[in-house]
Amino acid sequence: MFEIFYNYGVEIMKYFQRIYKKYFIKKINSERCAWLTLICTDDYLYGVLALIRLLKRSKTIYPLIVLIVEDNVLNETKQQING
């Protein structure tokens, strides 16, 4: 799972490992799951907003994690995702 993101550097690999441990490793008799998406450029904004709306409508019990490549995404886009 983590080899795909190796080109992004060691820090992002550590971040993925922390997310994996936090949300995807099964604890004693309880599953930990989450929805995970990646936004690389501002062009992905509408897809992420649609996903957020869809998950809210479906009343999912799992959290949504949006990974943002900060170098390529404007602050306005980040604010729209958070808002």
Secondary structure, DSSP 8 states (H G I E B T S, - for coil): --GGGGGG-HHHHHHHHHHIIIIIS-BTTB----EEEEE-SGGGHHHHHHHHHHHHHHT-SS-EEEEE-TTTS-HHHHHHHH-
